[in-house]
Amino acid sequence: MTKKQRAALCVEALEKEYPDALCSLVASNPLELLIATRLSAQCTDARVNLVTPALFKKYPTLEDYCNAEIEDIEKIIHSCGFYRAKAKDIKGIALMIRDEFDGKVPDSIEKLTTLPGVGRKTANLIMGDVYGQPAVVADTHLIRITNLLGLVATKDPKKVETELKKILQPEKSNDFCHRAVLHGRAVCVARRPKCELCCMAEWCKGKK
């Protein structure tokens, strides 16, 4: 069986197991999703979702973030960790979107990754969820699970992204990533995987 064939089987299995392939971060517009994703670095999505309602309420528009005091943002996002860097990046993102991108969240990986604190993982999420483009969000769950499945043999996020783009159907790739995260939280849990419950156990090289 080729990697592409195994990937197709895994995509199908996850589609049946998790019909709703939704991003775990709660946001109502592209800017909110971008900010929430920046906050999620080294922090759980659940924690981010507890913090963002107050942040989004206080700063409902791009201009509000541009005019915000970084110290005020820090107070709201403090519990997300690395709050100083994240607050600085949030304001920097807003200023750059306003001044260099005509007030619109950029629509390419290359442009998105010029924003402060935005790497390829965040950029891919925006491209997939906001702009409906094929994307591979190489988060820790996806990296772990695709290595176990034998779809990739690297822990480097960019290499994982590149390798998966070669074997996943483009129109399926973004949802596959969301479903892999859900599966990583519910079944293929790091250090204590529930292999007996796994819908992909048949093809998993790391099955215990």
Backbone torsions as a table, in degrees:
resi	resn	phi	psi	omega
1	MET	NA	131.0	179.1
2	THR	-78.8	164.3	176.9
3	LYS	-61.5	-37.7	-180.0
4	LYS	-64.8	-39.6	177.9
5	GLN	-67.4	-43.4	178.6
6	ARG	-63.6	-40.3	178.8
7	ALA	-60.9	-41.6	179.9
8	ALA	-63.1	-40.0	177.8
9	LEU	-65.3	-39.9	179.3
10	CYS	-67.1	-41.3	177.0
11	VAL	-58.2	-46.6	-178.6
12	GLU	-64.0	-42.6	-179.7
13	ALA	-63.2	-43.6	-179.4
14	LEU	-69.7	-32.0	177.1
15	GLU	-62.2	-39.5	179.3
16	LYS	-71.6	-37.8	-176.2
17	GLU	-75.6	-36.7	-177.0
18	TYR	-131.4	79.5	-176.0
19	PRO	-58.7	-35.3	-179.1
20	ASP	-95.3	99.3	-178.3
21	ALA	-89.5	76.4	-174.9
22	LEU	-105.0	146.6	173.0
23	CYS	-65.9	137.6	-178.1
24	SER	-72.7	-20.9	-179.4
25	LEU	-80.2	134.8	-178.3
26	VAL	-94.2	122.8	-179.2
27	ALA	-155.9	151.3	-176.7
28	SER	-110.6	-3.0	177.9
29	ASN	-157.4	168.1	-176.1
30	PRO	-58.1	-39.9	-179.4
31	LEU	-64.7	-43.4	178.5
32	GLU	-61.8	-41.1	179.3
33	LEU	-65.4	-39.7	178.1
34	LEU	-62.1	-44.7	-179.8
35	ILE	-67.4	-43.4	179.5
36	ALA	-61.6	-38.6	179.8
37	THR	-68.0	-38.6	175.8
38	ARG	-62.2	-40.2	179.9
39	LEU	-67.6	-25.3	-174.2
40	SER	-76.8	-8.9	178.3
41	ALA	-60.9	123.5	-179.2
42	GLN	53.4	37.4	178.4
43	CYS	-153.7	149.0	-179.3
44	THR	-75.7	150.5	175.9
45	ASP	-61.7	-35.1	179.4
46	ALA	-61.0	-42.5	178.4
47	ARG	-65.6	-43.5	178.7
48	VAL	-58.5	-42.3	-178.5
49	ASN	-67.8	-19.1	174.5
50	LEU	-79.6	-28.9	-174.3
51	VAL	-89.5	-38.0	-171.1
52	THR	-65.3	-31.1	179.1
53	PRO	-54.7	-43.8	179.3
54	ALA	-68.6	-38.3	179.7
55	LEU	-65.1	-47.5	-177.5
56	PHE	-68.7	-30.2	177.9
57	LYS	-70.4	-40.7	-178.3
58	LYS	-74.1	-32.3	-177.5
59	TYR	-124.9	77.7	-175.4
60	PRO	-75.7	-17.6	-176.6
61	THR	-125.7	164.0	176.6
62	LEU	-58.2	-43.2	-178.5
63	GLU	-63.5	-33.0	177.6
64	ASP	-61.9	-41.4	177.4
65	TYR	-67.4	-38.5	179.7
66	CYS	-61.7	-33.9	-177.5
67	ASN	-93.5	-3.8	-174.6
68	ALA	-70.8	150.2	169.4
69	GLU	-82.0	129.9	-178.2
70	ILE	-57.9	-36.1	-179.7
71	GLU	-62.5	-34.2	179.1
72	ASP	-70.5	-38.8	176.2
73	ILE	-64.0	-41.4	179.9
74	GLU	-56.4	-42.5	-178.1
75	LYS	-61.6	-39.5	-176.9
76	ILE	-73.2	-39.2	-172.8
77	ILE	-97.9	7.4	-173.0
78	HIS	-48.0	-42.9	-173.8
79	SER	-73.8	-5.6	178.7
80	CYS	-81.9	-9.4	-178.6
81	GLY	80.8	152.4	-178.3
82	PHE	48.6	38.5	-169.7
83	TYR	-66.4	-29.4	179.9
84	ARG	-66.7	-49.1	179.4
85	ALA	-64.3	-40.3	-178.3
86	LYS	-68.0	-40.6	178.6
87	ALA	-63.9	-42.7	178.5
88	LYS	-62.0	-42.0	-179.8
89	ASP	-67.1	-39.9	-179.3
90	ILE	-59.4	-46.8	178.3
91	LYS	-67.2	-40.3	178.8
92	GLY	-62.6	-39.6	176.9
93	ILE	-60.4	-47.1	-178.8
94	ALA	-61.8	-46.0	-179.9
95	LEU	-62.0	-41.2	-177.7
96	MET	-70.4	-38.5	177.3
97	ILE	-63.4	-41.4	179.6
98	ARG	-67.4	-47.0	-170.0
99	ASP	-86.0	-26.7	-174.9
100	GLU	-116.9	-15.8	-176.5
101	PHE	-126.7	26.4	174.7
102	ASP	54.6	32.5	175.2
103	GLY	78.1	10.6	-178.5
104	LYS	-118.7	136.7	176.4
105	VAL	-58.9	127.0	-176.4
106	PRO	-56.2	154.3	-174.2
107	ASP	-117.7	31.5	173.1
108	SER	-147.9	153.2	178.4
109	ILE	-57.9	-43.4	-176.1
110	GLU	-61.9	-44.0	-179.9
111	LYS	-73.0	-42.1	-178.9
112	LEU	-60.0	-39.8	-176.5
113	THR	-76.4	-1.0	170.4
114	THR	-84.6	-12.6	179.5
115	LEU	-75.0	147.1	-178.5
116	PRO	-58.5	127.4	175.0
117	GLY	75.2	6.1	-178.5
118	VAL	-101.5	115.4	177.3
119	GLY	-103.4	-170.3	-175.7
120	ARG	-67.1	-33.9	179.6
121	LYS	-61.2	-50.1	178.8
122	THR	-63.3	-43.6	-179.1
123	ALA	-61.3	-41.4	178.3
124	ASN	-64.9	-38.7	178.4
125	LEU	-61.1	-45.0	178.9
126	ILE	-64.6	-42.9	-179.9
127	MET	-62.3	-39.4	-179.5
128	GLY	-76.4	-50.3	-172.5
129	ASP	-82.1	-31.1	-178.0
130	VAL	-93.7	-45.8	-172.2
131	TYR	-104.8	0.9	174.2
132	GLY	64.2	26.7	179.8
133	GLN	-95.9	153.1	175.3
134	PRO	-55.5	132.0	-176.0
135	ALA	-151.1	150.7	174.5
136	VAL	-127.0	111.3	-179.3
137	VAL	-93.8	100.2	-172.6
138	ALA	-85.2	74.8	176.3
139	ASP	-89.7	179.4	-173.3
140	THR	-63.6	-37.8	178.8
141	HIS	-63.8	-47.8	-178.6
142	LEU	-62.3	-43.6	-179.5
143	ILE	-61.6	-46.7	-178.7
144	ARG	-63.4	-48.3	-174.1
145	ILE	-68.7	-42.1	-178.9
146	THR	-70.7	-26.5	172.4
147	ASN	-69.4	-43.9	179.1
148	LEU	-62.1	-36.6	-179.4
149	LEU	-76.4	-10.6	-178.5
150	GLY	78.1	16.8	178.3
151	LEU	-79.7	-29.1	175.1
152	VAL	-137.5	164.7	178.3
153	ALA	-136.8	51.3	-179.9
154	THR	-155.9	149.8	175.8
155	LYS	-101.8	-1.1	-179.9
156	ASP	-75.3	119.1	-174.1
157	PRO	-54.9	-43.6	-178.5
158	LYS	-67.0	-37.7	178.6
159	LYS	-68.3	-38.3	176.0
160	VAL	-60.5	-46.7	177.9
161	GLU	-56.8	-48.8	-177.8
162	THR	-62.8	-45.0	-178.0
163	GLU	-67.2	-40.3	-179.3
164	LEU	-69.3	-33.1	177.9
165	LYS	-63.8	-23.9	179.5
166	LYS	-76.9	-25.9	-171.8
167	ILE	-116.7	-14.4	178.0
168	LEU	-91.8	143.4	171.4
169	GLN	-63.3	128.4	-175.1
170	PRO	-51.6	-42.5	-177.3
171	GLU	-72.7	-11.4	-179.4
172	LYS	-102.7	-14.1	-167.5
173	SER	-63.7	-45.3	-176.3
174	ASN	-63.8	-47.3	-179.9
175	ASP	-66.5	-34.0	176.1
176	PHE	-58.2	-41.8	-179.8
177	CYS	-64.5	-44.3	178.8
178	HIS	-62.3	-41.9	-179.3
179	ARG	-68.4	-34.7	177.5
180	ALA	-63.2	-37.6	176.7
181	VAL	-63.8	-46.7	178.6
182	LEU	-59.7	-42.1	-179.8
183	HIS	-67.5	-37.3	178.7
184	GLY	-65.1	-30.6	179.1
185	ARG	-82.7	-34.1	-173.1
186	ALA	-93.1	-36.4	-170.9
187	VAL	-126.8	-60.1	-176.4
188	CYS	-85.3	65.3	-176.5
189	VAL	-79.5	133.9	179.3
190	ALA	-56.3	134.1	177.5
191	ARG	75.2	-19.5	178.7
192	ARG	-143.7	58.3	-178.9
193	PRO	-65.7	142.6	178.7
194	LYS	-98.4	69.4	-173.0
195	CYS	-58.5	-30.9	-178.9
196	GLU	-67.7	-17.2	-179.9
197	LEU	-103.5	-0.6	-170.8
198	CYS	-79.2	128.3	179.5
199	CYS	-74.0	-9.2	179.4
200	MET	-114.7	11.7	-176.0
201	ALA	-57.3	-32.4	-178.0
202	GLU	-59.6	-30.2	-176.4
203	TRP	-110.7	4.4	-173.8
204	CYS	-85.2	123.6	179.3
205	LYS	-77.9	-16.7	-178.0
206	GLY	-102.0	12.2	-178.0
207	LYS	-60.2	134.9	-179.6
208	LYS	-101.2	NA	NA
